[in-house]
């Protein structure tokens, strides 16, 4: 929370939920932005969370290396 506040991201909200059925990928962080598709980051630790905050929330750059990838051929 302190890092979010220090970056002036007053419109960022954190909500903790239970398991969404993807236990092997937890902790999971989902980013919702108006007019955009939801972005789901998996296996997030403190360092990844800091990088997500800086790159995605501040700079608007999605970090593909931490995303949940779904096989569309299934």
C-alpha positions as CSV (number, residue, x, y, z in Angstrom):
1,X,0.0,0.0,0.0
2,X,2.8,2.4,0.9
3,X,4.5,1.8,-2.5
4,X,1.1,2.4,-4.3
5,X,0.6,5.7,-2.4
6,X,4.2,6.8,-2.9
7,X,3.8,6.4,-6.7
8,X,0.6,8.5,-6.7
9,X,-1.7,5.7,-7.7
10,X,-4.7,6.7,-5.7
11,X,-7.1,4.8,-8.0
12,X,-5.5,1.4,-7.4
13,X,-7.5,-0.9,-5.1
14,X,-6.4,-4.2,-3.5
15,X,-8.8,-6.9,-2.8
16,X,-7.9,-10.3,-1.4
17,X,-10.1,-13.3,-2.4
18,X,-9.9,-17.1,-1.8
19,X,-8.8,-19.6,-4.3
20,X,-10.1,-19.2,-7.8
21,X,-9.4,-22.8,-8.8
22,X,-5.8,-22.2,-10.0
23,X,-4.0,-23.2,-6.9
24,X,-0.8,-24.2,-8.7
25,X,-0.4,-20.5,-10.0
26,X,-1.1,-18.7,-6.7
27,X,-0.5,-16.1,-5.5
28,X,-2.4,-14.5,-8.5
29,X,-2.8,-10.8,-9.2
30,X,-5.5,-9.6,-11.6
31,X,-5.4,-6.1,-13.0
32,X,-8.6,-4.5,-14.2
33,X,-8.5,-1.3,-16.2
34,X,-11.5,0.4,-17.7
35,X,-11.9,-0.4,-21.4
36,X,-9.2,-3.1,-21.4
37,X,-9.1,-6.9,-20.9
38,X,-8.3,-8.2,-17.5
39,X,-4.6,-9.1,-17.1
40,X,-3.8,-12.1,-14.8
41,X,-0.3,-12.4,-13.3
42,X,0.6,-15.7,-11.7
43,X,3.1,-16.9,-9.0
44,X,3.5,-13.3,-7.8
45,X,6.0,-12.7,-5.0
46,X,7.1,-9.4,-3.5
47,X,9.7,-8.6,-6.2
48,X,7.3,-9.4,-9.0
49,X,4.6,-7.3,-7.4
50,X,7.0,-4.3,-7.3
51,X,7.8,-4.8,-11.0
52,X,4.2,-5.2,-11.9
53,X,3.3,-2.0,-10.1
54,X,6.1,0.0,-11.7
55,X,5.9,-1.4,-15.2
56,X,2.2,-2.1,-15.6
57,X,0.4,0.3,-13.3
58,X,2.8,3.2,-13.7
59,X,4.1,2.8,-17.2
60,X,1.2,0.9,-18.8
61,X,3.5,-2.0,-20.0
62,X,2.1,-5.5,-19.5
63,X,4.7,-8.0,-18.3
64,X,4.2,-11.0,-20.5
65,X,6.7,-13.1,-18.6
66,X,4.4,-13.2,-15.6
67,X,1.1,-13.8,-17.3
68,X,-1.2,-16.7,-17.2
69,X,-1.2,-18.1,-20.7
70,X,-4.2,-20.1,-21.9
71,X,-3.9,-22.6,-24.8
72,X,-6.6,-21.4,-27.2
73,X,-6.5,-24.8,-29.0
74,X,-8.1,-26.6,-26.1
